[in-house]
Amino acid sequence: LAGFIIAGEDKKFVWADAEGIATHITAGHDQVPNPKSVRYAWAINPVSTLYNEAGLPASSFRTDDWPGITVDAK
């Protein structure tokens, strides 16, 4: 599956190797031995390859609540 990124405690995201089996998705990367966050289709024009049984694409999501890069912008 494409469109997944992961990060560890350093909050540096890398593209994840992801695969889906039935109702579960696993994502990982050698550079992130202890993932703390996973994001899917988290971009302006995201790559999205995750669809449900009805053929509808999954919405963007993230598992963290880290502040965005523009949190202090005025």
All heavy atoms as TSV, in Angstrom:
chain	resi	resn	atom	element	x	y	z
A	1	LEU	N	N	0.834	-1.185	0.000
A	1	LEU	CA	C	0.000	0.000	0.000
A	1	LEU	C	C	0.875	1.243	0.000
A	1	LEU	O	O	1.861	1.311	0.736
A	1	LEU	CB	C	-0.904	0.015	1.231
A	1	LEU	CG	C	-1.960	-1.077	1.310
A	1	LEU	CD1	C	-2.616	-1.074	2.692
A	1	LEU	CD2	C	-3.001	-0.883	0.244
A	2	ALA	N	N	0.514	2.219	-0.761
A	2	ALA	CA	C	1.249	3.481	-0.817
A	2	ALA	C	C	0.508	4.544	-0.013
A	2	ALA	O	O	-0.674	4.419	0.272
A	2	ALA	CB	C	1.382	3.933	-2.268
A	3	GLY	N	N	1.233	5.595	0.351
A	3	GLY	CA	C	0.622	6.724	1.027
A	3	GLY	C	C	0.792	6.741	2.527
A	3	GLY	O	O	0.265	7.623	3.197
A	4	PHE	N	N	1.529	5.785	3.100
A	4	PHE	CA	C	1.747	5.728	4.539
A	4	PHE	C	C	3.123	6.279	4.888
A	4	PHE	O	O	4.106	5.971	4.222
A	4	PHE	CB	C	1.656	4.286	5.053
A	4	PHE	CG	C	0.265	3.750	5.093
A	4	PHE	CD1	C	-0.292	3.148	3.977
A	4	PHE	CD2	C	-0.498	3.847	6.246
A	4	PHE	CE1	C	-1.580	2.649	4.004
A	4	PHE	CE2	C	-1.786	3.354	6.291
A	4	PHE	CZ	C	-2.328	2.755	5.164
A	5	ILE	N	N	3.181	7.103	5.945
A	5	ILE	CA	C	4.445	7.587	6.473
A	5	ILE	C	C	4.470	7.308	7.971
A	5	ILE	O	O	3.423	7.274	8.623
A	5	ILE	CB	C	4.677	9.089	6.198
A	5	ILE	CG1	C	3.522	9.935	6.720
A	5	ILE	CG2	C	4.905	9.341	4.722
A	5	ILE	CD1	C	3.735	11.443	6.587
A	6	ILE	N	N	5.680	7.079	8.502
A	6	ILE	CA	C	5.808	6.805	9.927
A	6	ILE	C	C	6.957	7.619	10.502
A	6	ILE	O	O	7.863	8.035	9.784
A	6	ILE	CB	C	6.017	5.310	10.226
A	6	ILE	CG1	C	7.309	4.796	9.604
A	6	ILE	CG2	C	4.838	4.486	9.784
A	6	ILE	CD1	C	7.676	3.398	10.024
A	7	ALA	N	N	6.895	7.815	11.822
A	7	ALA	CA	C	7.952	8.548	12.525
A	7	ALA	C	C	8.134	7.956	13.915
A	7	ALA	O	O	7.203	7.409	14.499
A	7	ALA	CB	C	7.605	10.026	12.645
A	8	GLY	N	N	9.347	8.122	14.423
A	8	GLY	CA	C	9.646	7.742	15.799
A	8	GLY	C	C	9.530	8.952	16.695
A	8	GLY	O	O	8.924	9.968	16.334
A	9	GLU	N	N	10.148	8.873	17.865
A	9	GLU	CA	C	10.099	9.971	18.828
A	9	GLU	C	C	10.709	11.262	18.289
A	9	GLU	O	O	10.368	12.351	18.747
A	9	GLU	CB	C	10.794	9.570	20.119
A	9	GLU	CG	C	10.023	8.531	20.894
A	9	GLU	CD	C	10.684	8.171	22.207
A	9	GLU	OE1	O	11.463	8.983	22.723
A	9	GLU	OE2	O	10.408	7.072	22.699
A	10	ASP	N	N	11.606	11.145	17.288
A	10	ASP	CA	C	12.244	12.342	16.714
A	10	ASP	C	C	11.312	13.124	15.799
A	10	ASP	O	O	11.645	14.206	15.334
A	10	ASP	CB	C	13.514	11.962	15.958
A	10	ASP	CG	C	13.255	11.017	14.787
A	10	ASP	OD1	O	12.093	10.660	14.516
A	10	ASP	OD2	O	14.245	10.614	14.148
A	11	LYS	N	N	10.151	12.592	15.497
A	11	LYS	CA	C	9.119	13.214	14.659
A	11	LYS	C	C	9.578	13.449	13.217
A	11	LYS	O	O	9.058	14.310	12.522
A	11	LYS	CB	C	8.623	14.527	15.277
A	11	LYS	CG	C	8.011	14.338	16.644
A	11	LYS	CD	C	7.532	15.644	17.225
A	11	LYS	CE	C	6.971	15.411	18.615
A	11	LYS	NZ	N	6.539	16.647	19.245
A	12	LYS	N	N	10.527	12.647	12.754
A	12	LYS	CA	C	10.988	12.726	11.369
A	12	LYS	C	C	10.308	11.604	10.584
A	12	LYS	O	O	10.581	10.432	10.810
A	12	LYS	CB	C	12.510	12.602	11.299
A	12	LYS	CG	C	13.208	13.778	11.945
A	12	LYS	CD	C	14.699	13.662	11.832
A	12	LYS	CE	C	15.359	14.857	12.497
A	12	LYS	NZ	N	16.817	14.755	12.458
A	13	PHE	N	N	9.447	12.009	9.672
A	13	PHE	CA	C	8.654	11.045	8.920
A	13	PHE	C	C	9.423	10.501	7.722
A	13	PHE	O	O	10.170	11.218	7.064
A	13	PHE	CB	C	7.351	11.685	8.439
A	13	PHE	CG	C	6.328	11.826	9.532
A	13	PHE	CD1	C	6.269	12.967	10.296
A	13	PHE	CD2	C	5.448	10.800	9.813
A	13	PHE	CE1	C	5.341	13.107	11.313
A	13	PHE	CE2	C	4.519	10.915	10.818
A	13	PHE	CZ	C	4.468	12.074	11.573
A	14	VAL	N	N	9.205	9.213	7.453
A	14	VAL	CA	C	9.732	8.544	6.266
A	14	VAL	C	C	8.600	7.725	5.650
A	14	VAL	O	O	7.650	7.345	6.335
A	14	VAL	CB	C	10.942	7.626	6.592
A	14	VAL	CG1	C	12.120	8.427	7.096
A	14	VAL	CG2	C	10.570	6.544	7.577
A	15	TRP	N	N	8.710	7.493	4.353
A	15	TRP	CA	C	7.708	6.664	3.682
A	15	TRP	C	C	7.770	5.259	4.259
A	15	TRP	O	O	8.846	4.694	4.431
A	15	TRP	CB	C	7.946	6.618	2.176
A	15	TRP	CG	C	7.637	7.919	1.529
A	15	TRP	CD1	C	8.531	8.821	1.041
A	15	TRP	CD2	C	6.344	8.483	1.305
A	15	TRP	NE1	N	7.878	9.921	0.538
A	15	TRP	CE2	C	6.535	9.737	0.686
A	15	TRP	CE3	C	5.051	8.060	1.580
A	15	TRP	CZ2	C	5.471	10.555	0.332
A	15	TRP	CZ3	C	3.990	8.887	1.230
A	15	TRP	CH2	C	4.207	10.111	0.606
A	16	ALA	N	N	6.635	4.705	4.558
A	16	ALA	CA	C	6.559	3.389	5.177
A	16	ALA	C	C	6.326	2.306	4.136
A	16	ALA	O	O	5.729	2.542	3.090
A	16	ALA	CB	C	5.431	3.359	6.197
A	17	ASP	N	N	6.810	1.130	4.464
A	17	ASP	CA	C	6.445	-0.074	3.726
A	17	ASP	C	C	5.176	-0.581	4.411
A	17	ASP	O	O	5.204	-0.901	5.601
A	17	ASP	CB	C	7.554	-1.123	3.823
A	17	ASP	CG	C	8.860	-0.629	3.227
A	17	ASP	OD1	O	8.814	-0.027	2.141
A	17	ASP	OD2	O	9.912	-0.847	3.845
A	18	ALA	N	N	4.071	-0.606	3.689
A	18	ALA	CA	C	2.792	-0.985	4.297
A	18	ALA	C	C	2.126	-2.074	3.481
A	18	ALA	O	O	2.250	-2.121	2.252
A	18	ALA	CB	C	1.870	0.228	4.390
A	19	GLU	N	N	1.439	-2.946	4.194
A	19	GLU	CA	C	0.658	-3.984	3.521
A	19	GLU	C	C	-0.617	-4.240	4.301
A	19	GLU	O	O	-0.669	-4.071	5.517
A	19	GLU	CB	C	1.454	-5.274	3.354
A	19	GLU	CG	C	1.841	-5.962	4.624
A	19	GLU	CD	C	2.620	-7.240	4.374
A	19	GLU	OE1	O	3.356	-7.322	3.380
A	19	GLU	OE2	O	2.471	-8.152	5.194
A	20	GLY	N	N	-1.637	-4.601	3.580
A	20	GLY	CA	C	-2.919	-4.878	4.198
A	20	GLY	C	C	-3.275	-6.340	4.066
A	20	GLY	O	O	-3.091	-6.940	3.004
A	21	ILE	N	N	-3.744	-6.898	5.163
A	21	ILE	CA	C	-4.212	-8.288	5.170
A	21	ILE	C	C	-5.570	-8.284	5.863
A	21	ILE	O	O	-5.663	-7.941	7.048
A	21	ILE	CB	C	-3.218	-9.216	5.897
A	21	ILE	CG1	C	-1.861	-9.186	5.202
A	21	ILE	CG2	C	-3.770	-10.638	5.960
A	21	ILE	CD1	C	-0.770	-9.907	5.948
A	22	ALA	N	N	-6.594	-8.614	5.124
A	22	ALA	CA	C	-7.972	-8.608	5.624
A	22	ALA	C	C	-8.314	-7.224	6.182
A	22	ALA	O	O	-8.343	-6.271	5.431
A	22	ALA	CB	C	-8.189	-9.717	6.642
A	23	THR	N	N	-8.515	-7.122	7.483
A	23	THR	CA	C	-8.903	-5.843	8.083
A	23	THR	C	C	-7.764	-5.168	8.837
A	23	THR	O	O	-7.994	-4.233	9.604
A	23	THR	CB	C	-10.080	-6.051	9.061
A	23	THR	OG1	O	-9.661	-6.957	10.080
A	23	THR	CG2	C	-11.299	-6.580	8.340
A	24	HIS	N	N	-6.534	-5.630	8.630
A	24	HIS	CA	C	-5.387	-5.075	9.345
A	24	HIS	C	C	-4.345	-4.535	8.373
A	24	HIS	O	O	-4.133	-5.100	7.308
A	24	HIS	CB	C	-4.740	-6.139	10.231
A	24	HIS	CG	C	-5.611	-6.582	11.346
A	24	HIS	ND1	N	-6.604	-7.517	11.183
A	24	HIS	CD2	C	-5.643	-6.212	12.634
A	24	HIS	CE1	C	-7.209	-7.703	12.337
A	24	HIS	NE2	N	-6.642	-6.919	13.238
A	25	ILE	N	N	-3.691	-3.463	8.780
A	25	ILE	CA	C	-2.607	-2.874	7.992
A	25	ILE	C	C	-1.370	-2.818	8.878
A	25	ILE	O	O	-1.454	-2.407	10.036
A	25	ILE	CB	C	-2.965	-1.461	7.503
A	25	ILE	CG1	C	-4.164	-1.533	6.558
A	25	ILE	CG2	C	-1.772	-0.803	6.822
A	25	ILE	CD1	C	-4.743	-0.201	6.206
A	26	THR	N	N	-0.238	-3.217	8.335
A	26	THR	CA	C	1.018	-3.069	9.054
A	26	THR	C	C	1.907	-2.130	8.240
A	26	THR	O	O	1.915	-2.179	7.015
A	26	THR	CB	C	1.742	-4.414	9.250
A	26	THR	OG1	O	1.966	-5.022	7.980
A	26	THR	CG2	C	0.918	-5.354	10.110
A	27	ALA	N	N	2.613	-1.261	8.952
A	27	ALA	CA	C	3.503	-0.305	8.302
A	27	ALA	C	C	4.800	-0.241	9.088
A	27	ALA	O	O	4.795	-0.314	10.316
A	27	ALA	CB	C	2.863	1.079	8.245
A	28	GLY	N	N	5.905	-0.126	8.376
A	28	GLY	CA	C	7.190	-0.046	9.048
A	28	GLY	C	C	8.269	0.459	8.114
A	28	GLY	O	O	8.054	0.634	6.916
A	29	HIS	N	N	9.433	0.700	8.695
A	29	HIS	CA	C	10.603	1.121	7.924
A	29	HIS	C	C	11.832	0.838	8.770
A	29	HIS	O	O	11.801	1.011	9.999
A	29	HIS	CB	C	10.526	2.609	7.584
A	29	HIS	CG	C	11.522	3.022	6.561
A	29	HIS	ND1	N	12.849	3.223	6.843
A	29	HIS	CD2	C	11.387	3.249	5.232
A	29	HIS	CE1	C	13.486	3.564	5.760
A	29	HIS	NE2	N	12.614	3.591	4.756
A	30	ASP	N	N	12.925	0.434	8.133
A	30	ASP	CA	C	14.157	0.108	8.850
A	30	ASP	C	C	14.701	1.287	9.648
A	30	ASP	O	O	15.335	1.102	10.684
A	30	ASP	CB	C	15.242	-0.379	7.879
A	30	ASP	CG	C	14.910	-1.719	7.263
A	30	ASP	OD1	O	14.036	-2.434	7.806
A	30	ASP	OD2	O	15.525	-2.066	6.239
A	31	GLN	N	N	14.475	2.517	9.190
A	31	GLN	CA	C	14.983	3.710	9.876
A	31	GLN	C	C	14.156	4.095	11.100
A	31	GLN	O	O	14.535	4.995	11.836
A	31	GLN	CB	C	15.029	4.900	8.916
A	31	GLN	CG	C	16.014	4.762	7.799
A	31	GLN	CD	C	15.974	5.957	6.856
A	31	GLN	OE1	O	15.218	6.895	7.036
A	31	GLN	NE2	N	16.807	5.891	5.833
A	32	VAL	N	N	13.022	3.427	11.304
A	32	VAL	CA	C	12.138	3.754	12.432
A	32	VAL	C	C	11.872	2.468	13.219
A	32	VAL	O	O	10.839	1.819	13.044
A	32	VAL	CB	C	10.815	4.386	11.942
A	32	VAL	CG1	C	9.966	4.849	13.120
A	32	VAL	CG2	C	11.074	5.530	10.986
A	33	PRO	N	N	12.812	2.102	14.106
A	33	PRO	CA	C	12.654	0.847	14.840
A	33	PRO	C	C	11.515	0.865	15.866
A	33	PRO	O	O	10.954	-0.172	16.185
A	33	PRO	CB	C	14.003	0.653	15.532
A	33	PRO	CG	C	14.618	2.000	15.595
A	33	PRO	CD	C	14.084	2.763	14.413
A	34	ASN	N	N	11.170	2.046	16.383
A	34	ASN	CA	C	10.085	2.180	17.366
A	34	ASN	C	C	9.109	3.268	16.925
A	34	ASN	O	O	9.148	4.392	17.429
A	34	ASN	CB	C	10.658	2.522	18.751
A	34	ASN	CG	C	11.539	1.421	19.288
A	34	ASN	OD1	O	11.128	0.276	19.361
A	34	ASN	ND2	N	12.764	1.766	19.635
A	35	PRO	N	N	8.226	2.950	15.994
A	35	PRO	CA	C	7.291	3.964	15.487
A	35	PRO	C	C	6.390	4.532	16.575
A	35	PRO	O	O	5.938	3.817	17.462
A	35	PRO	CB	C	6.456	3.200	14.457
A	35	PRO	CG	C	7.242	1.989	14.136
A	35	PRO	CD	C	8.039	1.659	15.351
A	36	LYS	N	N	6.161	5.833	16.504
A	36	LYS	CA	C	5.258	6.521	17.431
A	36	LYS	C	C	4.066	7.126	16.702
A	36	LYS	O	O	3.081	7.479	17.334
A	36	LYS	CB	C	6.008	7.632	18.174
A	36	LYS	CG	C	7.162	7.138	18.997
A	36	LYS	CD	C	6.689	6.232	20.110
A	36	LYS	CE	C	7.864	5.720	20.922
A	36	LYS	NZ	N	7.489	4.682	21.853
A	37	SER	N	N	4.170	7.264	15.375
A	37	SER	CA	C	3.088	7.879	14.617
A	37	SER	C	C	3.016	7.282	13.216
A	37	SER	O	O	4.043	6.985	12.609
A	37	SER	CB	C	3.311	9.384	14.507
A	37	SER	OG	O	2.316	9.957	13.690
A	38	VAL	N	N	1.806	7.120	12.737
A	38	VAL	CA	C	1.550	6.695	11.357
A	38	VAL	C	C	0.552	7.675	10.763
A	38	VAL	O	O	-0.421	8.058	11.418
A	38	VAL	CB	C	0.959	5.267	11.289
A	38	VAL	CG1	C	0.629	4.878	9.864
A	38	VAL	CG2	C	1.899	4.263	11.921
A	39	ARG	N	N	0.816	8.087	9.545
A	39	ARG	CA	C	-0.123	8.949	8.826
A	39	ARG	C	C	-0.397	8.341	7.457
A	39	ARG	O	O	0.479	7.743	6.858
A	39	ARG	CB	C	0.441	10.363	8.672
A	39	ARG	CG	C	0.600	11.077	9.999
A	39	ARG	CD	C	1.175	12.452	9.839
A	39	ARG	NE	N	1.324	13.125	11.127
A	39	ARG	CZ	C	1.758	14.355	11.270
A	39	ARG	NH1	N	2.074	15.083	10.210
A	39	ARG	NH2	N	1.867	14.883	12.471
A	40	TYR	N	N	-1.619	8.533	6.997
A	40	TYR	CA	C	-2.006	8.020	5.686
A	40	TYR	C	C	-2.583	9.157	4.854
A	40	TYR	O	O	-3.446	9.912	5.331
A	40	TYR	CB	C	-3.049	6.903	5.806
A	40	TYR	CG	C	-3.607	6.503	4.467
A	40	TYR	CD1	C	-2.828	5.820	3.551
A	40	TYR	CD2	C	-4.889	6.855	4.092
A	40	TYR	CE1	C	-3.314	5.482	2.305
A	40	TYR	CE2	C	-5.393	6.523	2.850
A	40	TYR	CZ	C	-4.598	5.835	1.954
A	40	TYR	OH	O	-5.079	5.523	0.717
A	41	ALA	N	N	-2.121	9.274	3.616
A	41	ALA	CA	C	-2.613	10.276	2.666
A	41	ALA	C	C	-2.565	11.667	3.279
A	41	ALA	O	O	-3.480	12.461	3.119
A	41	ALA	CB	C	-4.023	9.920	2.188
A	42	TRP	N	N	-1.499	11.971	3.995
A	42	TRP	CA	C	-1.359	13.224	4.725
A	42	TRP	C	C	-0.553	14.200	3.884
A	42	TRP	O	O	0.615	14.462	4.133
A	42	TRP	CB	C	-0.675	12.963	6.076
A	42	TRP	CG	C	-0.962	14.012	7.084
A	42	TRP	CD1	C	-0.123	15.004	7.472
A	42	TRP	CD2	C	-2.164	14.181	7.824
A	42	TRP	NE1	N	-0.723	15.796	8.411
A	42	TRP	CE2	C	-1.995	15.304	8.648
A	42	TRP	CE3	C	-3.379	13.514	7.859
A	42	TRP	CZ2	C	-2.982	15.767	9.508
A	42	TRP	CZ3	C	-4.351	13.966	8.710
A	42	TRP	CH2	C	-4.144	15.080	9.524
A	43	ALA	N	N	-1.187	14.760	2.866
A	43	ALA	CA	C	-0.521	15.681	1.946
A	43	ALA	C	C	-1.579	16.488	1.199
A	43	ALA	O	O	-2.776	16.173	1.262
A	43	ALA	CB	C	0.345	14.909	0.956
A	44	ILE	N	N	-1.129	17.500	0.478
A	44	ILE	CA	C	-2.056	18.319	-0.306
A	44	ILE	C	C	-2.669	17.504	-1.439
A	44	ILE	O	O	-3.866	17.561	-1.689
A	44	ILE	CB	C	-1.347	19.572	-0.847
A	44	ILE	CG1	C	-0.988	20.500	0.314
A	44	ILE	CG2	C	-2.216	20.299	-1.864
A	44	ILE	CD1	C	-0.123	21.680	-0.078
A	45	ASN	N	N	-1.862	16.757	-2.131
A	45	ASN	CA	C	-2.331	15.910	-3.225
A	45	ASN	C	C	-1.846	14.489	-2.950
A	45	ASN	O	O	-0.903	14.019	-3.558
A	45	ASN	CB	C	-1.796	16.433	-4.563
A	45	ASN	CG	C	-2.427	15.736	-5.739
A	45	ASN	OD1	O	-3.473	15.116	-5.614
A	45	ASN	ND2	N	-1.786	15.826	-6.886
A	46	PRO	N	N	-2.492	13.787	-2.007
A	46	PRO	CA	C	-1.949	12.524	-1.513
A	46	PRO	C	C	-2.088	11.357	-2.483
A	46	PRO	O	O	-3.000	11.312	-3.300
A	46	PRO	CB	C	-2.781	12.264	-0.267
A	46	PRO	CG	C	-4.094	12.883	-0.577
A	46	PRO	CD	C	-3.757	14.121	-1.383
A	47	VAL	N	N	-1.170	10.442	-2.335
A	47	VAL	CA	C	-1.281	9.134	-2.990
A	47	VAL	C	C	-2.194	8.319	-2.090
A	47	VAL	O	O	-1.965	8.222	-0.882
A	47	VAL	CB	C	0.098	8.459	-3.092
A	47	VAL	CG1	C	-0.039	7.036	-3.594
A	47	VAL	CG2	C	1.019	9.272	-3.972
A	48	SER	N	N	-3.231	7.775	-2.631
A	48	SER	CA	C	-4.133	6.963	-1.818
A	48	SER	C	C	-4.435	5.659	-2.540
A	48	SER	O	O	-4.951	5.660	-3.648
A	48	SER	CB	C	-5.418	7.727	-1.501
A	48	SER	OG	O	-6.030	8.185	-2.677
A	49	THR	N	N	-4.088	4.568	-1.897
A	49	THR	CA	C	-4.269	3.252	-2.496
A	49	THR	C	C	-5.099	2.338	-1.607
A	49	THR	O	O	-5.191	1.148	-1.872
A	49	THR	CB	C	-2.900	2.598	-2.758
A	49	THR	OG1	O	-2.188	2.502	-1.519
A	49	THR	CG2	C	-2.094	3.395	-3.756
A	50	LEU	N	N	-5.702	2.895	-0.569
A	50	LEU	CA	C	-6.483	2.108	0.374
A	50	LEU	C	C	-7.967	2.317	0.092
A	50	LEU	O	O	-8.471	3.444	0.148
A	50	LEU	CB	C	-6.146	2.538	1.803
A	50	LEU	CG	C	-6.815	1.783	2.943
A	50	LEU	CD1	C	-6.456	0.307	2.909
A	50	LEU	CD2	C	-6.412	2.408	4.277
A	51	TYR	N	N	-8.659	1.229	-0.209
A	51	TYR	CA	C	-10.082	1.281	-0.544
A	51	TYR	C	C	-10.845	0.256	0.278
A	51	TYR	O	O	-10.290	-0.778	0.663
A	51	TYR	CB	C	-10.299	0.982	-2.039
A	51	TYR	CG	C	-9.749	2.053	-2.935
A	51	TYR	CD1	C	-8.412	2.067	-3.297
A	51	TYR	CD2	C	-10.568	3.072	-3.405
A	51	TYR	CE1	C	-7.895	3.062	-4.114
A	51	TYR	CE2	C	-10.065	4.074	-4.212
A	51	TYR	CZ	C	-8.733	4.064	-4.567
A	51	TYR	OH	O	-8.228	5.064	-5.360
A	52	ASN	N	N	-12.124	0.530	0.520
A	52	ASN	CA	C	-12.949	-0.440	1.242
A	52	ASN	C	C	-13.586	-1.422	0.255
A	52	ASN	O	O	-13.346	-1.345	-0.962
A	52	ASN	CB	C	-13.992	0.267	2.114
A	52	ASN	CG	C	-15.032	1.023	1.316
A	52	ASN	OD1	O	-15.173	0.854	0.098
A	52	ASN	ND2	N	-15.781	1.884	1.997
A	53	GLU	N	N	-14.395	-2.327	0.773
A	53	GLU	CA	C	-15.015	-3.355	-0.074
A	53	GLU	C	C	-15.956	-2.769	-1.122
A	53	GLU	O	O	-16.205	-3.375	-2.148
A	53	GLU	CB	C	-15.767	-4.361	0.790
A	53	GLU	CG	C	-14.849	-5.237	1.611
A	53	GLU	CD	C	-15.611	-6.214	2.494
A	53	GLU	OE1	O	-16.856	-6.085	2.610
A	53	GLU	OE2	O	-14.957	-7.090	3.069
A	54	ALA	N	N	-16.489	-1.570	-0.867
A	54	ALA	CA	C	-17.396	-0.916	-1.818
A	54	ALA	C	C	-16.630	-0.134	-2.879
A	54	ALA	O	O	-17.233	0.460	-3.755
A	54	ALA	CB	C	-18.347	0.008	-1.073
A	55	GLY	N	N	-15.290	-0.126	-2.776
A	55	GLY	CA	C	-14.483	0.583	-3.746
A	55	GLY	C	C	-14.276	2.051	-3.434
A	55	GLY	O	O	-13.795	2.808	-4.272
A	56	LEU	N	N	-14.623	2.466	-2.215
A	56	LEU	CA	C	-14.460	3.867	-1.820
A	56	LEU	C	C	-13.102	4.075	-1.148
A	56	LEU	O	O	-12.664	3.239	-0.361
A	56	LEU	CB	C	-15.579	4.280	-0.867
A	56	LEU	CG	C	-16.994	4.168	-1.443
A	56	LEU	CD1	C	-18.019	4.412	-0.359
A	56	LEU	CD2	C	-17.165	5.134	-2.599
A	57	PRO	N	N	-12.431	5.190	-1.445
A	57	PRO	CA	C	-11.114	5.427	-0.856
A	57	PRO	C	C	-11.200	5.786	0.625
A	57	PRO	O	O	-12.169	6.410	1.069
A	57	PRO	CB	C	-10.568	6.603	-1.661
A	57	PRO	CG	C	-11.785	7.314	-2.152
A	57	PRO	CD	C	-12.822	6.254	-2.368
A	58	ALA	N	N	-10.174	5.395	1.359
A	58	ALA	CA	C	-10.095	5.746	2.782
A	58	ALA	C	C	-9.757	7.221	2.928
A	58	ALA	O	O	-9.062	7.802	2.092
A	58	ALA	CB	C	-9.034	4.898	3.468
A	59	SER	N	N	-10.235	7.821	3.992
A	59	SER	CA	C	-9.910	9.215	4.303
A	59	SER	C	C	-8.501	9.308	4.862
A	59	SER	O	O	-7.966	8.340	5.399
A	59	SER	CB	C	-10.872	9.761	5.354
A	59	SER	OG	O	-12.180	9.728	4.888
A	60	SER	N	N	-7.926	10.501	4.757
A	60	SER	CA	C	-6.639	10.758	5.395
A	60	SER	C	C	-6.792	10.589	6.897
A	60	SER	O	O	-7.845	10.900	7.456
A	60	SER	CB	C	-6.183	12.187	5.112
A	60	SER	OG	O	-6.046	12.397	3.738
A	61	PHE	N	N	-5.732	10.100	7.555
A	61	PHE	CA	C	-5.764	10.003	9.008
A	61	PHE	C	C	-4.352	10.045	9.565
A	61	PHE	O	O	-3.377	9.866	8.841
A	61	PHE	CB	C	-6.484	8.739	9.488
A	61	PHE	CG	C	-5.795	7.448	9.120
A	61	PHE	CD1	C	-4.768	6.940	9.913
A	61	PHE	CD2	C	-6.175	6.736	7.994
A	61	PHE	CE1	C	-4.139	5.744	9.590
A	61	PHE	CE2	C	-5.559	5.544	7.666
A	61	PHE	CZ	C	-4.539	5.046	8.463
A	62	ARG	N	N	-4.263	10.306	10.866
A	62	ARG	CA	C	-2.996	10.244	11.574
A	62	ARG	C	C	-3.246	9.701	12.974
A	62	ARG	O	O	-4.348	9.840	13.517
A	62	ARG	CB	C	-2.314	11.598	11.633
A	62	ARG	CG	C	-3.026	12.637	12.460
A	62	ARG	CD	C	-2.284	13.953	12.402
A	62	ARG	NE	N	-2.864	14.924	13.314
A	62	ARG	CZ	C	-2.258	16.022	13.692
A	62	ARG	NH1	N	-1.057	16.308	13.226
A	62	ARG	NH2	N	-2.830	16.862	14.511
A	63	THR	N	N	-2.219	9.093	13.556
A	63	THR	CA	C	-2.358	8.508	14.884
A	63	THR	C	C	-1.753	9.390	15.966
A	63	THR	O	O	-1.756	9.005	17.127
A	63	THR	CB	C	-1.689	7.123	14.937
A	63	THR	OG1	O	-0.283	7.273	14.693
A	63	THR	CG2	C	-2.309	6.176	13.931
A	64	ASP	N	N	-1.242	10.563	15.605
A	64	ASP	CA	C	-0.613	11.453	16.572
A	64	ASP	C	C	-1.412	12.744	16.706
A	64	ASP	O	O	-2.307	13.016	15.911
A	64	ASP	CB	C	0.828	11.778	16.139
A	64	ASP	CG	C	0.853	12.558	14.842
A	64	ASP	OD1	O	0.721	13.794	14.886
A	64	ASP	OD2	O	1.005	11.932	13.764
A	65	ASP	N	N	-1.046	13.520	17.724
A	65	ASP	CA	C	-1.624	14.850	17.878
A	65	ASP	C	C	-0.512	15.899	17.960
A	65	ASP	O	O	-0.663	16.935	18.593
A	65	ASP	CB	C	-2.546	14.927	19.096
A	65	ASP	CG	C	-1.820	14.632	20.398
A	65	ASP	OD1	O	-0.623	14.298	20.375
A	65	ASP	OD2	O	-2.465	14.743	21.459
A	66	TRP	N	N	0.612	15.607	17.320
A	66	TRP	CA	C	1.741	16.532	17.309
A	66	TRP	C	C	1.339	17.817	16.597
A	66	TRP	O	O	0.634	17.793	15.590
A	66	TRP	CB	C	2.933	15.907	16.596
A	66	TRP	CG	C	3.463	14.667	17.254
A	66	TRP	CD1	C	3.296	14.281	18.550
A	66	TRP	CD2	C	4.241	13.651	16.637
A	66	TRP	NE1	N	3.929	13.090	18.781
A	66	TRP	CE2	C	4.523	12.666	17.621
A	66	TRP	CE3	C	4.734	13.451	15.359
A	66	TRP	CZ2	C	5.279	11.537	17.360
A	66	TRP	CZ3	C	5.484	12.318	15.103
A	66	TRP	CH2	C	5.753	11.380	16.099
A	67	PRO	N	N	1.791	18.977	17.091
A	67	PRO	CA	C	1.460	20.233	16.429
A	67	PRO	C	C	2.076	20.288	15.039
A	67	PRO	O	O	3.178	19.780	14.810
A	67	PRO	CB	C	2.056	21.310	17.338
A	67	PRO	CG	C	2.782	20.625	18.423
A	67	PRO	CD	C	2.582	19.158	18.289
A	68	GLY	N	N	1.364	20.899	14.106
A	68	GLY	CA	C	1.855	21.049	12.736
A	68	GLY	C	C	2.944	22.099	12.645
A	68	GLY	O	O	3.175	22.875	13.580
A	69	ILE	N	N	3.589	22.169	11.498
A	69	ILE	CA	C	4.709	23.099	11.317
A	69	ILE	C	C	4.259	24.555	11.297
A	69	ILE	O	O	5.053	25.443	11.497
A	69	ILE	CB	C	5.506	22.774	10.040
A	69	ILE	CG1	C	4.618	22.857	8.804
A	69	ILE	CG2	C	6.159	21.417	10.153
A	69	ILE	CD1	C	5.369	22.712	7.494
A	70	THR	N	N	2.974	24.807	11.113
A	70	THR	CA	C	2.482	26.189	11.071
A	70	THR	C	C	1.771	26.594	12.371
A	70	THR	O	O	1.146	27.640	12.429
A	70	THR	CB	C	1.500	26.370	9.895
A	70	THR	OG1	O	0.396	25.473	10.079
A	70	THR	CG2	C	2.178	26.106	8.573
A	71	VAL	N	N	1.910	25.812	13.422
A	71	VAL	CA	C	1.187	26.074	14.672
A	71	VAL	C	C	1.499	27.459	15.239
A	71	VAL	O	O	0.616	28.107	15.813
A	71	VAL	CB	C	1.432	24.967	15.714
A	71	VAL	CG1	C	2.851	25.027	16.260
A	71	VAL	CG2	C	0.429	25.063	16.830
A	72	ASP	N	N	2.715	27.943	15.098
A	72	ASP	CA	C	3.087	29.257	15.628
A	72	ASP	C	C	3.104	30.361	14.582
A	72	ASP	O	O	3.540	31.478	14.868
A	72	ASP	CB	C	4.459	29.170	16.304
A	72	ASP	CG	C	4.428	28.293	17.546
A	72	ASP	OD1	O	3.409	28.306	18.253
A	72	ASP	OD2	O	5.423	27.579	17.798
A	73	ALA	N	N	2.633	30.061	13.377
A	73	ALA	CA	C	2.626	31.078	12.310
A	73	ALA	C	C	1.562	32.134	12.604
A	73	ALA	O	O	0.500	31.840	13.146
A	73	ALA	CB	C	2.343	30.427	10.959
A	74	LYS	N	N	1.880	33.363	12.239
A	74	LYS	CA	C	0.910	34.452	12.460
A	74	LYS	C	C	0.418	35.021	11.173
A	74	LYS	O	O	0.991	34.964	10.171
A	74	LYS	CB	C	1.562	35.557	13.283
A	74	LYS	CG	C	1.874	35.094	14.673
A	74	LYS	CD	C	2.440	36.221	15.497
A	74	LYS	CE	C	2.708	35.697	16.885
A	74	LYS	NZ	N	3.147	36.721	17.788
